Amino acid sequence: MTSAKLDVAPGEPSPGPLRWAYGSAHRWLGRHWLLGTMLRRALTLVPLLLAASAINFILISFIPGDAARDILGDQASAEAYAALRQELGLDLPLWNQYTNWLGAAVRGDLGTSLATNEDVVSVITERLPVTLWLMVGALLVIAVAGIVVGVLSAVRRNWISRLIDIVAMIGFATPSFWIGALLISWLSVSLGLLPASGYVAFGDGADLWLQSLILPVAALGLSSTATVAKQVREAMAEIMGSEYVRMALASGVSYPSIIFRHALKNAAPRAVTVIGLSAVSLVGGAVLVEALFALPGLGLLSVTSVQKHDLPMIQGLIVYFAVMVVAINVLVDVSYAWLNPKVRKG
Amino acid sequence: MTETQALMATLNASPRRAPAPRLWRRLLRKPEAVVSIVFLGVVTAIGVIYPRLRPDVVTQFAGDATGMLSGPSSAHWLGTDGLGRDVFERLLAGAGPTMEGVGITVLVVLLLGMPIGMIAGFFGGRVDAMINWGSDLVLSLPGLIIQLVVLAVYPANQWLAMGAFGILYAPRLARIVRSVALSVREELYVDAAIVSGVSWTFILTRHVLPRVTGSVVVQMAIVAGIALQVQTGLAFLGLLVPAPAPSWGGLIADGISNIALQPWLIWPAGLATVLTTLAFGVLADSLRDAGAEGWSRQGSRLLLAARRRPASGSGKPAVGAAPPEDAGPGSDVLLAVEDFGVAVTKPSGGETLLVEGVRFEVAPGEIVGLVGESGCGKTTTATAVMGLLPDGAHVTSGHIWYGGRDLTALSEAELRRIRGKEIALVSQEPMVSLNPAFRIGWQLAEVVRRHQSGLSRADAERRAVDLLRSVHLPDPEQVARRYPHELSGGMAQRVSIARALAGDPDLLIADEPTTALDVTVQAEILDLLREIRHERGMAILLITHDWGVLADMCDRAVVMYAGQVVEDASIEAVFTRPLHPYTTALLEANPQHGAAEEMLPTIPGVVPSPGDWPVGCHFEERCGHATAACGEHGVPLEIPAPGRLCRCIHVDRPALLTLETVDHGGER
């Protein structure tokens, strides 16, 4: 039916090859709306990556001294300094440095770490799973707890509703690393239930892996949960007052079906939006939580790289974090389209 | 302020009073806001003064070597840290860099976000589009990571790191300012000011600035809270404030490194961070509430001014006479509404009556029209029959008899068995009455299964398609697969009717079912309703304000005015011999009634809102026949002739009585 709509109307003159190509691309996207949405979003990655990676170069251009001086220290000879500058490409104009970096980056080469001489891409890929698990776990907590509590408080506007307001405010005011510190203090130090720091890879024991993630995930996820719950409650309350819910009630539809099917499916896009926003802020939160729990992920790597002025590593990390943000946005868009039939067909 | 006045004000450049002073006064009436402001003031003062007063605390590397990690004591109020330094002193000194970071961010956001937002909103077009594109880009950068880049290049530079955060946050403020600027730009007096050559900088500062102040202040409190968190986070990572200088984030980090030996140490700086952010958050909320109060207070003042007269008699509505026949749960009456009243509870306490003294009957298979202008209580009455009154509205008097049961006395569970199964509703707005997230077939099948338990999903879906076919939708299988937004208004209304038929009800309430539709579609829907009545013997309560529809469809007409039934008669009687002056006036104002070249007569005045009803006859103010007696007390609903009801004290005028003979009489 969708494709029928997109087909050329019978009255039109026969399409030229260009129009045919355009038409078939349009038809193809119409059928593969999911892929189309993903492609469109993925394209935003290009300006984002360009801007994010350029920031580094622009900042560097303002400072006296450079990476070569950092590596060699103040005592090095002028010859050694000049040689290293040339080797690192620092003698080139800034614009060329940037295009060189871009050219290599497109081929998948993000350079070598100044601090450890390791390949940036391999160091980052090795640490990526830690951060991903941490974020996936925190998102699960936020989504499940946020939606359950939000729906509950929308249906029964009682003390839960007021409690959420207070908890959301406290959640806004409490830094994730402090929640983490309290969890360590109570559950690790006092009760000895869970490890206070470190990470065990999944391959080295699933139970140990899970134990090493519980506290970081809780620290990262808890503060945003109430925010999501609040948004879900607002959306649900609005929908419960809508004409179509009133008419469904008038048709005799049962109350549980109204809440869990009719209302929840309509509230879902808004829940997804706010969860997506929290996910983007989790990228920053993960840095702090990884530092607190000594989890060897990208966040901890960024902190140590900053301390060591490891600029190529930082530059590489920016690329990964930007991709992560875009990936989250793609996921939000896709689930949005999946949940909202208007977006899907539009 | 009228447009001309506003224009004059602009041209004379007389200062437009900013809402700010009143906002502050409202804010200071809230105790939680005062506490927040005082707390933030104290913290800021400590942050500014203490580090200058005690530079030794800021530069102290080690303290009392014998008293490390001691808990709170009289010598050290908050104990000592791992190097024996006094935690209380370090906490006070730590307020310095923390509040400085907050200040930097707020300043940058304000200086960047305000002008960008104003320019985007005021100039619009390409400028706006470019700014919007840039904002999108900046907002999708991961904030903390960019700050880390800045700190990698410029170690421990708080000004640049927090300034960078300000730049990354500024687009959010710019968007809010933009939307306000846009709305101001679209106002007529601003147009006039531009035409008359007033410079845009003047317009921005004089007209736009005062209007954005409220929302900007709220945003600034939120930004400050977030900036505090960010500053503490970076300080916790040890990237912002170089040792040994204290900062709250650094103190928490110290506490964590000593957590096994002295768990207390994470508390002072942690609580300071939470409480200060909380104060910013509470302040933001109070500011928002204070701003909102300004609007609602203006609104309520207008309402108060309009509400000079008290609502008419409380308690039982004034219905004098008994109905022509016994309106009890008789066999020849399907629905009997008796002395029915609904009120809403006002936020200030007390009640406002929405309808009172409503009385009418619907016989099986009969089509009864409920007529009247908007705001007369027709929909409230229909909603009450379904037991779906909105929150805060409740039945104050009377009964709704249906099949021997009083619907006003039934529990929610009992009502749910009646809805859709015995009484169904078709709404005014077909497009919004269907759930946008589900396919038509699914929505119908759900209702079918609800009313016919034990039906399989597949059978229910087949029945749904049959229902769609029965309302003459072409290609019903395909319609079942569609979503509501893929239907036209007429199709959506057919679907709504199909859903109403799913439970095979005896009474269909159609609330202005054709108002939102095109004229040609209107006729089709009415034909469909008529057909349903003939084929299924279903009674229909048709709410309408269209006399053509009424004449075309109905057996009886019930006229409502300002919450009351004022006349009830057979359709012939209403047209040939209306009794109530309101009915007469409505008929005269009917476009089909007058000749084309004549001016269409209108009823002067408006329907009084609930709460504004006069003590006496509700129609008195607009009535050409009104006398002093009309306003004295409530007018009862009386029987001027068999099968007729009328609420008018002048109804027994001789002229009316003589004409009564041509009345065709009731059908009951």
Interface residues (C-beta under 8 A of the other chain):
Chain A: M1 T44 P47 L48 A51 A52 I55 N56 L59 I60 F62 I63 M169 I170 F172 A173 T174 P175 F177 W178 A181 L182 I184 S185 V189 S190 A196 G241 S242 E243 Y244 V245 R246 M247 A248 L249 A250 S251 G252 V253 S254 Y255 S257 R261 H262 K265 N266 V280 V283 G284 V287 L288 A291 L292 S302 V303 S305 V306 Q307 H309 D310 L311 I314 L317 I318 F321 A322 M324 V325 V326 N329 L339 N340 P341 K342 K345
Chain B: D136 L137 S140 L141 P142 G143 L144 I145 I146 L148 V149 V150 L151 A152 V153 Y154 P155 G225 Q229 T232 G233 F236 L237 G238 L239 I252 G255 I256 I259 A260 P263 I266 G270 T273 V274 L275 T277 L278 G281 V282 D285 M386 L388 P390 R416 R417 R419 G420 K421 A424 L425 S427 E429 V432 S433 L434 N435 P436 A437 F438 Q443 E446 V447 R450 H451 Q478 R481 R482 Y483 H485 E486 S496 R499 A500 A502 G503
